Structure formats: C-alpha cells, structure tokens
Amino acid sequence: MDKVSKLQDLDQVFEALANEHRRAIISMLSLQPCSISQLAAKRNLSLPAIHKHIEILEKGGMVIRKKIGRTNFLALNKEALRSLQNWLAQYHTYWGSNKETLENYIPYLERENKKTRRKK
C-alpha cells in the first residue's frame, strides 16, 4: 500500500473516531463482540442511527461484521487501531512535556535572532 492510501485510510480512522457514539462503540467492542441490536440498546440509539455509525466504522476499517443467521455481529478490527497507534508513535520521541518543549524553543529563538542580527 502506498503512502497516499495509508493517509486516506488514516483519515477514515479519524473520521470514525470523531463521534462520541462511535468511540463508545469501539470501547464496547474492545471488551467483546456484540450484535448490532445490542449496541443500539446500550447506546440508546435507533437501528437506523446505529447503522449509520457502523457504516462509518466499517469504512474506516475499525470493525469486522459477521452474520450468523439473521443477526449481524461486530468485532473490533485491531489492525486499524494499530495503524493509528503507529502513526502517533512516530511523533512520540519529539513530545516531551509541554513545558519542556517551550523551554527548549525559547533559547532556540533567541539564538536565531542573534544570528539574524549579526548578518545585518
């Protein structure tokens, strides 16, 4: 998969996580698979509403659906979460604390200003 496809997939993961109902569904599915009607009841949503949320979660690759008889069950697709975790992890080495980051940045700006003044 090329880099553009991975970024588009990541956009869909962020879209899937951008709603509190979908985050709650992910949380519930992280504990165990559920039927769609169980998820609707737990979230106090109508079946049409839960289906719209599930469609977005499926588009983002966040859930896996399996039909048994007339019942659709969903399970969490952990690979989608891993791709999100990997994307976030690439920035982890740069983070530090907010205070640490600002305290390091201010001396850097001062050095850059001194360089600029010397060149003039």
N, C-alpha and C positions, 0 to 999 in steps of 0.2 A: 504494500500500500504506500502510495507516495505521500509527501508531506502535506499537500493541499487536502487530500482526502482525510488524513488524520485530523487536520484542523477543522474541517467541516463536521467530522464525527464529534469532535470536542465541543463544537458549537451546539450540536444537538443534545449532548450530555448536559451542558449548562442550561439550555432551554428546558430540558426535562426537570432539572433541579430548581428552576426559578419559581416554583409554585409550592406553597406550603402543603397542599393536599398531596402532591406528587412526592415531596420529601417524606411525608408521613407514610405514604405507601411503600417507599423504599425502605424506610425504617421497619415497618411491619414485615416486609418480605425478607429483611435481613435476619429475622428470627425464625421464620418458617414460610413455606409456600402457602398461598391462600387462594380460595376461589374468588372470582370477581364479585359475586354477591356478598361474600364475607367482607371483602374490602369496602364495598359500598356501605354495608351496615356499620362497620367500625368507624367510617369517616362521616356517616350520616349524609351520604350523597345518593342521588337518584342513579339508576342504572345508566341512563344516557350520559349523565355528568361523569360518572366513573369511567365509562368507556372512552370519553374524550381525553381524560387524563392518561389512561392506559395507552391510547394510541400515541400520545406524545412520548411516553416512556418507552414504548416499543420502537418508535422512530429513532430515539437516542440509544437504542440497544441496551437499555437498562433492565429490561425484564424478558423472561422467556415464557411463552404460553404453551400449555399442553391441554388438549381437550380430551376428557375422559367421559364417554357417554355424551350427555348434553351439558356437562359442566366444564367451564374453562378455568384452569388453574394457572396461577402465575408464580414464578420464582424469580429471585434476583439474579441477574447476569453479572457476576463479579468481575468479568473482564472489562466491562465499561467503567466500573469504579477504579480498576487498576490503571486504565489509561488516564483517568483524571488524576489519580494519585501520582503517576509517573510525571505528568505534566507539571503538577505542583512541586514535586520533589526536585526538579531541575533548578528551582529558584531558592531552595532551602539553604544552600551554602552562602547565599548573599544576604539572608534575612537579618540575623542578629536581633537585637531588640530595637524598638523604635528610637529610644534614647541613644543607644549606641550608634545607630545609623546617622542620626542628626549630628551627634558629637563628632563623628568622623568626617562628615560632609562639610561642616563649617570651616575647619582648618584647611581642607582641600580648596574651598572657595577663596579663602584668604591667600593661599599660595598662588592660585591662578590670577588673582587680582594683582599681586606683587609682580608676577611675570609680565602681565599686560602693561603695567605702569613702566617697567624697565624698558620695554620695547618702544615706548613712545618717546 
